[in-house]
């Protein structure tokens, strides 16, 4: 029952939309696909749904060639970023529409619609029109319509992207339970948000410029990002990346004085590296290397301070709200035991642990 893609390629006007994409999507698990805008996430879903042809590659499920299977025979359901509902139909009829088109018995349609609306907490809203619903409720209708089909493959293309922050948080919690209980259905969920991918995904696939860069559990991808690109994509704000050197057991990075290498960096050959450090592992301190504030963001109960140390930018994530001005001088401290070490090609060679990272397959 796995959905297996192998070496899918699609080029449009000389631009690679998919490049050598190979992946196995298993039922009973929520597969989160994360990437920046234009990473190829939506294109991949469209190919899986049969809405987009590829130049080469294979796509199979249970031995069936999906690429040669018409859209209406693929047993797939898709939820889009935009709220796609029929404005002239009430909630019940919106959810029932594909079931009626399929010619299902009236009683089965009623039961499926009832169960799907209950799953998305819309019981009692059957007679309302989409215009009488909030944005979050309209998206729930779209999800209910997809669930009612009981398709073998459920595709969700950034379904929370157009909702406000608080509503996104609420629906994430609900979706985690809802989509982890789909039995034999293959569920694939795309997002640009690291927190969403890590919270929802049983397995996370990282895409960039049409390629799959890494696949693993949320913990594996977060704690052992295969490359600097992955490290930037799966962290919010993106991981601080900066040049540095290891010489004789000493580490020098981005204007910071040489310090004794932490245990996890021991054994690395002397030379130049690219180091990474999350915003939570950089702090403001009375003593440290001096920098200048270039930008300040306040997000809820956190402050993100952007600091330039010479030509090297850093982002510092601080709990609480701080009154810091642009161009203010500040001093930064780093947590060397939290440094990620990447080679000149941007491939991870040592995460913050005592064991070397495996880069097999990357």
N, C-alpha and C positions, 0 to 999 in steps of 0.2 A: 504493500500500500504506500510505499515511499514515492515521493515525487522527485525524480532524478534529472538534473540538468547537467549536460556535459559539453564543455567547450562551445558555449553559445557566443556567437559573434554578430554584431550589428553595427554597420557604419553608415552614417547619413551625411552626405555632402562632405566627405573626408573626415568627419569627426566620429570617433569611436563612442558609441552609446553603450555597447557591451563588448568586452574583450576577454575571450577565453574564460567565460563564466562557467564554473562547475560547482555544483552544490547538491546536497541530498537533504530534502525536507521530509522529516518523519512525522507521522500522525501522533497525536497525543502530546505534542510539545508545541509551545509557542515560539516560532522562529522570528526574532526581531532583526530586521535589516536596517542598519544605521549608516548614514552618510550625509555629506553636505548636499546642498541643492545642486542638481545636475550630476549627481554621482552615478546615476543609472538605476536608482531604486524603482521609480515608476515604470521605466522601460522594462525592467525585469518582470514586474507584475503584469504588465500588458502582454508580454510574451507568454507568460504562464497562463493567462486568461484567453489567449488566442486572438487578441486585439492588435497584435503587432507581429509581423513576420521577421525572421532572422536570416542572415546571410548563410550561416552554417551552424552546425551543432546538433545535438539531440536532446529530446525532452520526453521522458517516459514515466508512466505510472502503472504499476501492476502489469508490466509488459506491453502496455498500449502506447503507441507512438502518438504523443500529444500534438506534435507539430503537424501531423496529418489528420488530426481530429477536428471537425468543425466546432466553432465556438459553442453552439447550442448542444453539443454532445460531450463537452469537456467536464461537466459536473463541477463547475466552479461558480463561486459567488464573490462579488467584489464590492467593497465599501470605499468610497472616494473621499478626498479631502473636503470637497464641497458638499453641501447638504443636497443630495439629489433625491427629491421627493416630488410626487405629482401634486401640484397645488390644488387641483380641482377634486382630489380624492381625500377622504378622511383617513385617519391613521390606520383603521382596520383595513380599508381597501388598498392603501399604499403597501401594507405588508402582504396582503393577500394577492396582489397583482400577478407576480410571477407564478404563483400556485394555480391561479385560475387559467393563466396562459398554458400551463402544463396539463390542464384538464383533470386535476385531482378532484375527488369527491367533495361535496360541500362540507360534510362532517369533518373530514380530515383537514380541510382548509381552516375551518373554525378552530380546531384543536391546535393546529400548528401556530396560527396567529396568536391565540390565547397564550400558549406556552412561550412564544418568542417575546411578546410584550411583557409578560411577567418577568422574563429573564433580564430585561433592560429597564425594569421598574416603570412601565408605562400602562399598567393595568388601570382602567378607568378613563383612559384618554382615547378610546377607540373612535369616538364620533367627532373628535376635533380635527380641524384642517391644519395643515402645516403652518399657515400664517398665524394660528393661535398658539403656537408653541415657541419656546425659547430655542436658541441655537443648539444648546445641549440636547434638548428634547428632540429636535429635528434630526440630529445625528443618531440618536438612539433609535428613531424610526428606521433610518437607513440600515443600522446594524440589525434590528429585528427582522427586516425584510431579508437580509442575507442569511440570518440564522434559520428563518422559516423554511428556506429552501433545503436545508440539511445537506448541503453540497459536500462532496469529498474534499474540495480545496476551498478554503476561505482566505481571501486576499484583502488586506486592509491597508490602504494607501494614505498614511498620515491622517488618520480620521479625527485627531484632536487638534490639528494645526490651527484651525480657525476659531478655536474657543479661547476664552480668557483663562488666565493662569489658575485661578482657584477652581474653575470648573474642570480644567484639565487634570488637576490633582485628584479631584473627586472621581472622575471617570477612569483614571488610571487604576485606582483601587478597585473599582467595580470590574473593569476589563480583566484585571489579573485573575480574578475568580472566574469570570464568565468564559474567557478563552482557554483557560487551563482545564476546562471540563467539556471538551468537544469530542472526546472519544477517538474515533477513527478518522476524524477530519484533520487534514493538514492546514495549519493556521500560520500565515505569514503576515507580519506587521511591519510596515516601514515607518521610519521616523528620522528626524534630524536631531532629536533631543537625547543626549546621553542618559539622563536620569530615566527617561521613558524606556529606552532600550534595556537598561540594566534592571529596572524594576519588573518589566513585563516579560522579558525574554527568558525562556529556558535555555535557549541557544542564541548567540549574537553573531551576526555576520556583518563585517565592516566593508563598505564599498567606497570606492573613490575613482572618479573618471572612468567609470564603466568596468572596473576590475574589482574582484573580491580580494581584499588584502589579508583578512584573517577571519577565522570562524572558531568559536569556542564558547564555553560557558561565560556568563557575565563576569565571574571572578577571574577566569583565565584572561579574558580580553582586557579587563581593567588593570589587573596586577602585572600582566606580562604582555603589554602591547608589542606586536611584532616589529613595528617600525615607528619612526617619528610621526609619520602621517596618521597612523592608527592612534598614537598617543594624543595627538591634537584633536582627533575626531571624537574620541570616547571620553574626553574630559571637558567639563564646562565650569569655568572658562578653560580654553585650550591649555594644555601643559606648557609651562615655560621651557623653552629650548634655547640652549646657549653653548658656545664653544668652550672647550677646556682642555687641560692636559694632565696626564699622570706622569710624574717623574720621580723615581726613587721612593715610591710609597707616599708621595705627596700629590695632592690634587689642587690645581689652580683653575678657577672658573670665572669668566666674565668680570675680571677686575677684583675678585676676592682674593685675599692673600692665601698662599699655599697652606693647606691643612692636612693633617694625617688622614690618609684614605681610610674610609670606614671598612669594616670587616668584609662587607659584601663585594667591595671593589678589589680586595686583595687578590693578587695573582694575575691581574690584567697587565698586559705588556705596556711598557712606557710608550707614550705617543699622544697624538691628538685624538680627542673624542668629541662627540656632541652629547651634552648632558641634558637631562630633563628633570623638572621638579614641579610638582603640582602647586597651585596657588595657595593651598592650605599649608604647604611646607616652606613658605617664604613668609617672613614676618617683619614688622617694624620694630626697631630696637634703638636703645640709646647709643650703643656701640655697634659698628658694622660698616659696610661699604656705603659710601654716600651716593645718593641718586636724586633725581628731580621728578616731582609728580607731574605727569602729563595729562591725566584724566582721572576722574573719580565717578564711580557708579554706586548708587545705593539701591539695593534690591531687597525689599522686605527688611529683615533684621541683620543683613550682611552688607558690608562695604567692600567694593572691589577697587583697589588703588593701583593705577597704572604708573609705573616708575621707570624712568630711563637711567640706566647705569652706563654712562658713556653712550655707546651706540647700541647697547643691548637692552631691549625692553623686558620688563617683568610685570606680572600681575600678582598682587597680594590680596588674598581673601581674608577678611577680618570679621569676626563676629561682632555685631553691634553697629551703631551708626557713628561715624567719625567725621569731624569737621576739619577736613584737610583741603587746602586750596591748590589750584593749578600753579606750578612752578615752585611750590614749597620744597625746601630741601628735607630729605628724610634719609634715614639709614636702614639698611636691610640686613637681616641675618638669614642664613640658609641652614637647612637641616641636612648635613652631608650624608647622614645614614639613610635618607629618603631619595638620594640621587639615582636616576636611571642612566645607564651608560649605553650609548649607541655608537656604532662605528661610522666611518666617513660616508658610507652609503645610506646611513639612517636606519640600519638594522640593529635591533636590540641585542646587546652582548651580555648585559648584566642588569637585572632588576634589583630593587631593594630587598635582597634576600641573600642567603649564603650559597645558593646554588646557581650555576650558570644557566642562562636562558637557552632553551632549545630553539633554533631557528630553522629547523627542518621544514622544508616545504615552502619557505618564504624567500 
